[in-house]
Amino acid sequence: MESNPTIKRREQENSVRALRREYFTVKDAGIIYDMERHKLVEIANEAGAIYKVSANYILIKKSLMDEYFEQFHVKAGRYREDKESDGES
């Protein structure tokens, strides 16, 4: 049985809406950044992106995470050069 195109479209719109949000739960952020919970919280803490709403509820601010990740951006072609120079040491 084929899936209903209207339902599929609605699911896509909900996914896009979710990605536009500014704050994510740890679970949602883990899916977005494709990381395990422990590492994600560690990086979010370094980025200053954690908002502790209550004892058991943490939100992560997407814009601060994105800014933090930008400092690790490798220019085109530089990754291989850096990797090769590390191996020569």
C-alpha positions in Angstrom: 0.0 0.0 0.0 1.4 3.4 -1.0 1.7 6.1 1.6 -0.5 9.2 1.4 1.4 12.1 -0.2 -0.4 14.6 2.1 0.7 12.8 5.2 4.3 12.6 3.9 4.3 16.3 3.1 3.0 17.1 6.6 5.8 15.0 8.1 8.4 16.9 6.1 6.9 20.3 7.1 7.0 19.3 10.7 10.7 18.2 10.4 11.6 21.5 8.8 9.8 23.4 11.5 11.6 21.4 14.1 15.0 22.3 12.6 14.1 26.0 12.7 13.7 25.9 16.4 16.3 27.7 18.4 16.3 25.5 21.5 16.4 21.7 21.4 16.2 18.9 24.0 19.3 16.8 24.4 17.5 14.0 22.6 16.6 16.2 19.6 20.0 17.8 19.5 21.6 14.3 19.5 19.7 13.5 16.3 20.4 16.8 14.6 24.2 16.7 15.4 24.4 12.9 15.2 26.1 12.5 18.5 25.7 10.5 21.6 24.2 12.2 24.7 27.4 12.3 26.8 29.6 13.9 24.1 26.8 16.3 23.0 26.4 17.6 26.5 30.1 18.0 26.9 30.4 20.0 23.7 27.3 22.0 24.5 28.8 22.9 27.8 32.1 24.0 26.2 30.0 26.1 23.7 28.0 27.7 26.5 24.9 26.4 24.8 23.2 24.7 27.8 20.1 26.0 29.4 19.1 24.1 32.5 15.3 24.6 32.8 14.9 22.2 35.8 16.9 19.5 37.5 16.1 17.0 34.8 15.4 19.2 31.8 18.2 20.7 29.6 17.8 22.7 26.4 20.6 23.3 24.0 20.7 26.6 21.9 21.3 25.7 18.3 22.9 29.1 17.3 25.6 28.8 20.0 26.4 25.2 19.0 26.7 26.3 15.3 29.0 29.1 16.3 31.1 26.8 18.3 31.4 24.3 15.5 32.5 27.0 13.1 35.8 27.4 14.9 36.7 23.8 13.7 35.9 24.5 10.1 38.7 23.2 7.8 39.2 25.1 4.6 38.9 23.1 1.3 41.8 20.8 0.8 43.4 21.6 4.2 42.1 18.5 6.0 44.4 16.1 4.0 47.4 18.5 4.3 46.9 18.7 8.1 46.5 15.0 8.4 49.6 14.2 6.4 51.7 16.7 8.4 50.5 15.1 11.7 51.7 11.7 10.5 55.2 13.0 9.8 55.9 14.2 13.3 
